[in-house]
Amino acid sequence: MKKLKAFGSLLLLSVLAAFAVSGVSEEYEPGENPIFRNIFTADPAPLVVGDTLYVYVGHDEAGEGQVFNITEWVVYSTTDMKNWTFHGSVMKPTDFDWAVGDAWASQVIEKDEKFWFYTTVEHGPPHKGKAIGVAVAETPLGPFRDARGAALVHDATTPTPEDPHDWDDIDPTVFTDDDGTTWVAWGNMHLYLARLKPNMIEFDGPIREIYLPNYTEGPWLHRREDLYYLTYPCFAHQNMYEKICYAMAPRIAGPWTYRGILTDRTENSFTIHPGIVEYKDQWYFFYHDAKLAINGVSGAMGRRSVALEHLYYNKDGTIKPIGKTREGVSHPPTPHLGYQPSIFNPGGPLVTVESDIDVTQNTASAATEWKGKPVLQTVANPYQAAIVPESFNRGDSGAASLGQAFSPEVDFELHEISLYAGDGFGTVESKPVTLALYEIDEGGVKSNASPSYTPGKNLLGESDGLKVNYKPQAQGLLRLRLDEARQPALKAGRHYVLEIQGVRGSAPLFWRRTKMNSYSVGSAYQDRSLIRDESKTGDFGLALYGETYRGR
């Protein structure tokens, strides 16, 4: 496609005039979505300054064969939420001397009569991967300049587990509380939070990690009255298109309570990115989709367009679910009557499935060791090693079972099972999760190289497995306590497999596994076939507890 040229920050052009230049032929009413139609835009970050609302976005310019090509940040402004002024480019990644490209998600805040721009770029040598820079300006339209001469965060800064990926330092959100303290949160798959010093370019204390169900990236912090909100794209690392989830807390440091899905996936784009702001006594929700076509070039993963909806709260402070509409804010705000729960509401009944097993969730988030003294464990440090989420929606056609094979070193009576698991939608009657334990027959697993296994009798006493009642939790320990009548005697040297079984294509529970085999006499299986990752086997996070005894 031909690259659309920016008109310069000094020349203020009405977006309506820009539509004619861009060649957009479809007619839109003021306030309809998408709200910016002269260029492709993504990752909206709103900022209110006096009577004006500014929105900072990345300029999407992906051509054929490209996923992302975002070379600059541009800004729009409005005073009525319907008519927008395009101000052109306010900064490029290479304005940071240490950066080499990629104008990913950002946010600008005002403090001490300056405007602070926190953003994602690709770091140049000697560091690798994505990093977060800080720029500053005297006005919301810039010019922005590097505020510290080095990245605020880069790949070596954050406390990632083993096998880190080099894009976990992305998508900063910045928030100043009523006491004047400024916080920044960021991260992909790992959600980090840190307090900033008054100079706005250094951390004041350690980087901490927040554990929320289904978190992927793109966090957004805001406060309303006495409640704090953390809104984020979710599910992408679980083989699904991103949706928007959110959590609430009485303090910015937590504890955070997961509140479920706020809005569903968008069209033509794997990603979605939130921006929430109050303007003239009304709350608004910004996001991006990829419905817009410009000059005959259709929207796509790297050619997105920013959209806008009214946002409403329930009386208890929860946010009413948000639909994505063509009308956007072209109509006046119309708060809905009555309570509207999130698409998943953890405040209500757990799920509709009756559990056959005593389930205790969240016994330890991001556990670096198993609780107590397990008789058998497949991995010593689950958080650092079991980093791959697997569920029934994984693979080309999904799975109906996930299993971990093992062989005890001693005879013992199995009393309790601990899984390293987390995320998912939670179980419902139509998509239950069941548990089974099989002894492997002579044609089954004898080592971690066996390609498949054949199950024998279910040692837990139910041919169809035992139903497990589960609601979303962050990655952590899930304890399953067996009734006395279901506590099988397992023999040293025998081969067994523990299975969780579900509906193919569903995503109620993600059991986490390693990328490498760490347990010498067993491995992870999907549909009773060995899971292979880059020709390596792995192990699900599993610990077994019970009473040892001498063979009978």
Secondary structure, 3 states (H helix, E strand, C coil): CCCCCCCCCCCCEEHHHHHHHHCCCCCCCCCCCCCCCCCEEEEEEEEEECCEEEEEEEEECCCCCCCCCEEEEEEEEECCCCCCEEEEEEECHHHCCCEEECCCCEEEEEECCEEEEEEEEEECCCCCCEEEEEEEECCCCCCCEECCCCCCECCCCCCCCCCCCCCCCCCCEEEECCCCCEEEEECCCCEEEEEECCCCCCECCCCEEECCCCECCCCEEEEECCEEEEEEEECHHHCCCCEEEEEEECCCCCCCEEEEEEECCCCCCCCCCCEEEEECCEEEEEEEECCCCECCECCECCECEEEEEEECECCCCCECCCCCCCCCCCCCCCCCCCCCCCCCCCCCCCCCCCCCCEEECCCCECCCCCCCCCCEECCCCHHHHCCEEECCCCCCCCCCEEEEEECCCCCEEEEEEEEEECCCCCCECCECEEEEEEEECCCCCCCCCCCECCEEEECCCCCCCEEECCCCCCCEEEEEECCHHHCCEECCCCCEEEEEECCCCCCCCCEEECCCCCCCCCCEEECCEECCECCECCCECEEEEEEECCCC
